Amino acid sequence: MKAKKQRVAAYGVCLNDAGEILLARWLGPRGKRWILPGGGLDHGEHPYDAVIREFEEETGFEVEVLRLLGIDSELREEADRDYHALRIMYEVRIVGGELRYEVDGTTDFAQWFPLADVGALERVPSIDTALGLYRKTPPTGILR
């Protein structure tokens, strides 16, 4: 029987007035890919607080949460385990700080991209889910 692993994380969708989205470059097991700033919750931490903390760690920006966009749930079988990722997506706005890069973390770079260019990036699928939630605002908080 395979081990079971569940990870709960919070991510922020941050768009600027120029129609650009802020993404972080993730140092994943299959190479570098773009991801939304955010990450795993610490034990006992509320997702609202986690997205603020993680966003600052990965980008240098202080943010405020504007709204809950929804939740992405992905179950996948891996060679050694069944993995369940639960991603809580928020819309956030920058209220302070300066762009900088995370050191010794899971990301190494942060950059603004025009929304029209996101489709051409090496990215994790949850970016597309988050943008769908942002654009459609489903009342259930999920895309089907």
N, C-alpha and C positions, 0 to 999 in steps of 0.2 A: 504494500500500500504506500502511495506517495505521501510525502509530507504536505501539509497545507500551510500556506502563508497568506496573510491578509495585511495590506498596507493602506492606511488612511492618510490622505494628503490634501492640502489646500493650495490652490493656484489662483493667480490674479491675471485678469485680462486688463491691460492698461493701454489705452489709445490716446494719442496726443491730438492737438488741433489740426495737425497736418495730415491726419488719417493714417498714422503709422502706429504699429504695435511694438511694444518692448518685449523682446525674447531673450532668453539666456541659452548659452551653448552648454549642453549636458555632456558629461564625459561618461557615456554609458558603456555597457559591456560589448555592444556592437559598433563602437566608434562614436564620434561626436555627432550630435543631432540637436536641433533647436527645440526648446521646450518653453512653456510658460514659466515665469518666475514663481517659485513656490516649492513646496516639499512636504515631507512627512511631519505628522503631529508628534510632539513630545507627549509622554504619558501624562494624562490629565489636562492637556492643553486644548482649549476650544479652537475649532478651525478658523474662526474669525481672527483670533490672536495669532495663529500660526501663519496665515497668509501675510500678515503685516510683518512678522519677524522674518519669515523666509524671503520675502520680497526685498527687504533691506539687506539681508545677508548676501543675496545674489546680485543685486544691482546697485546698492548704495542709496537708493531712494526710499524715503519715508512715504508711506501711502495711507490713505483712508479708504475704507470699504464703502462703496456706493450701494451695492446691492448683491444679493445672492443670485447667481445666474442659474445654477442647477447642479446636478450631481451626475458624474460619469462612473459607471460600474463596469469593469472589464474582468472577465474570468478567462484565464488561459492555462492550458496545460504546458508545463515545461518538462524537460527531461527528468528532473529530480523532484518536482513538486507541482501541486496545483496552486496557482497564484491568483489572488483576487485583489485587484486594485480598485479602491474607492476614492474618487477624486472630486473634491468639493470646489466648485468654480465660482469665483467672485469677480465683479467688475470693481476695479480700484482706480484711484486718482492720486497722482503725486502731489504731496504737500510740503516736501522738503528734501534735503540731501542733494548729492551730486552723483552722477553716473560713475561707478567704479566696478571693478571685477572682483569676484570671490577668489580668495586664496586658500588653497588646500581644502577645497570643497568638492561638491559633485558637479559644479559648473566652473567655467574658466573665463567667460566672456559674456557681455550683455550688449545688445544692439537694437536700435530702432529699425523697423522694416516697413515699407509701404504695404498696406494690406494686399494690394494687387500682386505683390511679389512672394507672398507666403507660400503659395501653391508650388513654387519652384524650389523651395528650401528642403534640405534633408531635415525632416522634423518628425516628432512623435505624433501619432494620430490624435492624441487628446487636444492638440491645438485646434484641429478642425472641429472637434466636438464643442470646445469652448466657444469658438467663433459662431457655430450654429446656435448655441444657447444665447449668445449675445445678440445675434440678429433676430432670432425668432421669438425669444422670450416665452417659451412654452409654459402654460400655467402649472403643469405638473413638475417642471424643472428637469425633465428628461427629454431626449430626442429619441424617437422610435423610427 
